[in-house]
Amino acid sequence: MAMLAGVGTSTENYAENAVSQALAKAVESLAGYPPSLLIVIASPTTYDQSKLLSECKKKYPDTEIVGCSSSGEITSAGPVDKSVAIAAIYSDQSTLVTGVGTGIKENPRKTGQEFANNILQKTNGEKPKVAVIFPDGLAGNGAEIVRGVLDIYGDDFKLAGGSAGDDFQFKQTYQYFNDKVLTNSITGFAIVGNVNFGIGVRHGWIPIGISRIVTKAVSNIVYELDGKPAIEIYEEHFGKDTLVIKSGEPFAKLAITYPIGILTPDYDEYLIRDPLSVDNNGAITFAAEIPLGSEVNLMIGSREEAINAAQTAAKNALNQVAGKNIKLAFLFNCIARKKLMMDKKKEEIERIMQVFGPGVPLIGFYTYGEQAPVGNNKTTCSFHNETDVILVITE
């Protein structure tokens, strides 16, 4: 029988109706078999998060559930706002094992380790083939979470994922684990057994202006670039009056389409970091660390380059599984890309689906950060921003 998977979505306003509609569509492809795993992605400003999960559990009490809140949901039909998307998976050839880790703010690396160990406890120590993770996108250094997972599984382990969102509010995100709604946490699942996968990673952002050197930084806080307050890289391009730091809006909203790129050896694109906040002294907190001594640039995106990058990521993922029949595809797509694309959001998804072909179930969302290998040569994994991460599963 191998793996069966389907995806359903709903824009019904009430959680009960939305779950019922999305689940009914998702399980159509399972040929009557009960799902081994449900992946739930949902708007946190539209739905009572607890009701979403309790409704799923009512219908499938023995099925594991993971997922998170988002800033827009994605399926093969395209992007949708204020909805719930559910993927249902059944497999008798591989085992889908869920995991959870808590306390990112206190120790993000330990949280990643806890997630990985939680899965190993359920597999009797057998290392999984690949993992999909949903960490809190606002709680702490995203790169340290990934390192925590790799501490347990090894630097060569491959994972993909997206950081939970909150409909572009930048206040609080939620992670789902069975009937529990968590925050400051990481949830996800891993696959053990007979499975093949491919991961495509691409963003298409390009550098503008002169490069700078990080001269003072601690973890994900950059204090100085070229010996000057970090905020000056934005003020020099947009002006102090234009860049309204104390407007009441999160700095992330103002600067999200102008991230910082880190020049990285052996990687054919800059590694992107999103700014989250700026303090009164001009220090910028990013979604993950920018190491001291790094050469960085302000980055800008074009819609066409970003769409081309998405299609390239899809092709790279498909090439890694030698064109085999895709059982399920995941798309972790940065919220900044959504803001950049505007009325071309659907075109990006259509270009990806042109690579996969009709009928391939796809689930994804607009994230506050992505987790994947650095580049397409399948080296060690890290944290990304502004990037399309595409995972395809075959057996």
C-alpha positions, 0 to 999 in steps of 0.5 A: 500500500505504501504512503497515501496522502491528501490535503484539504482546506477551508475558509469557514469561520467556525473552527468546527465547520472548518475542520470538518470540511478540510478533513473530509477533503484531506482523507479522500485520498486515503482509500478508507485507511485512518490517517497515521498523522494529521498536519494542521496549519491555521490562521490564529486570528480567525480560529480558536486554536484549541477548538481546531485541535479538539475537533480533529481529535474528536474525528480521529482520536488515535491519530497524532497531530502536529502543526502551527499557526501561520501568516497565510496557508498554502495548498496546491490550489494556491495561497489562502488567508484566514483559513485552515489547511490539513494534510492527512497521511497514511503509511504502512511502509514507514513510521511517522513519529511526532516530537515536541520541545519547550522553552525556546526563550530560555534555551533554544538549543536545548529545545531542539535537543529535547525535540530530537530526543523525544522522537528517539524515545519513541523509535527505541533509538532508531535515527529517522531519515528526515524531520519536519519542524514547526518552531515558534518564530518569535521566541529566540535564535532560530539557528540554535534550535536547528543546532540542537536537533543536529546535536542529537542526530548529527551534522549530516541529518536533513530536516525542513520546516517553517517557523510559526506565524501569527497573521503578520502581527508579530506578537505570539505564535502557536505550535500544535501537538495533539490536543495541546496549543503551545507557544515558545516551543517546537513541534514536528514529526520525523519519518523512520523506515522506507522513505526518499525525500528531496529538499530544494532551497532558494530565495532570489534576493539580491544585494544592494549598496556596499557591504559591511562588516559586523564589528559588534554582535552577540548571538542574534543581536547586531550592535555595530556594522563597520563600527557604527550603530547597526540601524544606520544601514537602514537609515542611510538607504531610507532616511531617518524620517522615513524609517519610523522606528518608534511608530508603534509598528514592529520594526519587522513590518517596516524592514521585512522586505529589506533583510540582511544577507550574509556572504557565505562561502560555498553557498551560491546565494546570501544567507538571509536574516530578517530584522525583528526589532531595534533598540534605542541605541540602534542595535538590531535583533534578528531572527537568528545570529549574524556572526561577528566578522561576517560580511553583510549586505542590505538585500532587495527582492524582485518578484520575477527573481523570487518566482524563478527561485521558487521554481528552481527550488522545486526542480532541485527537490524533484531532481533529488528523488530522480523524478519519482512519484511524489506522495506529498510536498511541503512548502515553507515560504517566508512571509516577506515573499508574500509581501513582495509578491502581492498580487503574484502570490498565486503565480509563485505556487503555480510555477512550483506545481508546473514542476510537480505536475497536477494531482500532487498534494501540497501543504505549506504556509507563510512563515517567520523563518525556514529550516533547511540545508544551506544550499542545494548540495545537501550540506548541513542544515541551518536557519533561513529567512526570505526563502522558499524551502520545498520538501518532497516525500516519495517511497 
